Amino acid sequence: MTWQPGQSGNPAGRKGSKAEQLQRLFVSDMLNLWKEGGEPALRRVMQTDPVSFCKLVSSVLPKAEIRKAEVIHSIEVTLRKPQWLQENVSEVLALEHEPIENQG
């Protein structure tokens, strides 16, 4: 039998190896479990084991997104006023306006 250009001898497509079939089934099962209780399970892990939660998040996110988040966090921390300044800002401002002889 001769096949026309672009026509497959197996219209259903390639079956795939056993490993690929197992992977597809596993991903399908994981999706079903996620739909069943994924978010509550994540919240539970976040509250009871934050270290594991962070490891999970970092293993799922693309590396570029993790790096981007690190840079944004660093910028936010750098731009944030130091805690001691936030707590004492009124005292610092008052000292700036006192005459020199009263400061001490």
Number of C-alpha atoms within 10 A of each C-alpha: 4 6 8 8 6 6 9 11 12 8 7 7 8 9 9 9 9 9 9 11 11 12 12 12 12 12 11 12 12 13 12 12 11 14 10 11 10 14 11 11 12 14 13 13 16 15 11 11 11 13 12 12 17 12 10 14 12 13 11 9 10 10 11 9 11 15 11 11 12 12 12 12 12 12 11 11 11 10 9 10 11 10 9 8 11 11 11 11 12 11 10 12 10 10 14 11 9 10 8 9 6 7 9 5
